[in-house]
Amino acid sequence: MLSRVAERIYWAARYLERVENTARLVSVYDNLLFDLPRSVNIGWFNLVIINSGTELFFERYKVQDERNVVKFTLADDTNPSSMLSSLTMLRENIRTARDVLPAEAWELVNELLLFARNDIQQGINRNGRHAFLNGIIEGCQGINGLLLGTMSRDAAWHFMRLGCNLERADMTTRLLDAGAAVLQLSEDNDTTNLSQIVWGNVLRSGSAYMAYRRTMRTAVNGSDVARFLLSDEHFPRSVGFCLDQISSATARLPTAGKRYASIKPQLPKHDIRDGFCLSPDFRDYLNDQQLVLAEAHNHIASNWFAHD
């Protein structure tokens, strides 16, 4: 397989996962609007900070309100990480790698992009946002299901796994960061009830609520949610599971003349003790994880995508 084709497949998987998880990230805050007491003011601008888009945001907007943040995150074509920008790049990478992907994937991606462009105003406006975000998530899951059920387990599949799991691990840390940010900025005195609401929504936004309850067998609390989403060995959206998948995929790719037999990113070591999720150190810890994932991407790019 040509390195350029492998790179397009890798990035197609990353963009597909980014589209879905951007919708999930916005849905955390959207759901909290209905669940949190009115005394709790959600800091929507944290979504921009979490996605490292502060400088770019201020080039376009002066007011840090909900509408501008949601528009920037979902629809702004000057933001390369926005949902619509990611969908556009997904379509382009699928288009240029159609020879090694199922033909139906091209059709489903086009349908999802048309849906997003035609109905994006529903996502920006609060009254139609929930249905719009669910439509995006379901569309991404449909494409993933097609790829899972029809792709040969060859090099193209393993590059797809690399991109998907690296992006998924990164976005899971950002879901946790979104929950931690709401709690740290809240002045509500009933921290126990507030914590259950916030972490419950983080789990539901990651489709992890029932898996968490079956695995942890305890009430929803920050430390257990963090442990589950960071290190559970069996839940496919946990960071630990994704890192194992990255290691497995790289071990099955051609390595002749390359520097790495496999790439095994490691989680930074830390004891997720009770109360840690309410401290600034927790968000620093999540940032350290994102740096580990960025370094893993650099190793993947230098190992398989170096062009002559």
ZIVENWO-V12380 format. One record per helix or strand of 3 or more residues. SS is the DSSP state (A for helix, B for strand). FROM is the first residue (numbers start at 0). LEN is the number of residues. If there is no record, write none. Layout:
[[SS & FROM & LEN] [SS & FROM & LEN]]
This chain:
[[A & 2 & 33] [A & 45 & 5] [A & 53 & 7] [A & 65 & 9] [A & 82 & 13] [A & 97 & 3] [A & 102 & 22] [A & 125 & 25] [A & 154 & 31] [A & 190 & 15] [A & 208 & 8] [A & 221 & 10] [A & 238 & 13] [A & 275 & 3] [A & 279 & 25]]
